[in-house]
């Protein structure tokens, strides 16, 4: 296990290095001049020669006069030291720009993932046990509809129903501006603002996972060892939870791990639509503003999360199924 983990860790470092080179090269080829964008606001305040001097100093400070490979080496050295650069728009270190949005993203996604798992796993297992029943058929139709409709359509429907027509929830932000009250009132204000995006994120994720759990459980319940367990007189609950469910975990463990890792990703569309200052919205805003130091830091963070999720999924196979060996 240790040898395998070490090999995978080295593989992760190699992939991360390759992806960092590709990302840096791509953003270096994008048309635009960050130095010009930085000093543009000073154009009306300075004389032409002073403005030109400020522009040249900005290019020198940003390293834009160096060849691309030299700029990458300098950026990589700073990145490895924990210095992700300075945001062109916010004029502060990148880590300070993404710190708060990351906390917001983790906060809202934790509730979405927990709610999704609490619904999809019992629902998928129950549908597999009651295969072809009326309840199972209704759930299958609903999950197909939910799986087929994009999350932003759900968002628009929920905004129209619960915000426009009923007026129950606000549609923007995480709290009421300048709101002052007791701790309980502040919590209720947060809950009121986050209710719609959390409902959209949870419902949008139910269809796919429910169908995967159902299919895995149906496959597990058809195995010979299930018939043997039932022939031994074991209770149906023990057969389902101790025998079928554990074996059904293997094909869906990757999805479960990836779903947990999505806590850190952020929902680009939902955060943008509901104006939630999370990591996804920060990424989109930085792209629009050509703040590529922030964009690269966020995307490399996503790469680390994806690689870590794949490693955890592989290691979890050995835990779920002792027959699987992950030491090679």
Buried (B, 14 or more C-beta within 10 A) or exposed (E): EEEBBEEBEEEBEEBBEEBBEEBBEEBBEEEEBBBEBBBEEEEEEBEEEEBEEBBEEBBEEBBBEBEEEEBBEEBBEEBEEEEBBBBBBBEEBBBEBBEEBBEBBBBBBEBBBEBBBEBBBEBBBBBBBEEEEEEBEEBBEEBEEBBEBEBBEBBEEBBEEBBEEEEEBBBEEBEBEEEEEEEEEBEEBBEBBBBBBBBBBBBBBBBBBBBBBBBBBBBBBEBEEBEEBBEEEBEEEEBBEEBBBEBBBBBBBBBBBBBBBBBBBBBBBBBBBBBBBBBBBBBBBBBEBBBBBBBBBBBBBBBEBBBBBBBBBBBBBBEBBEEEEBEE
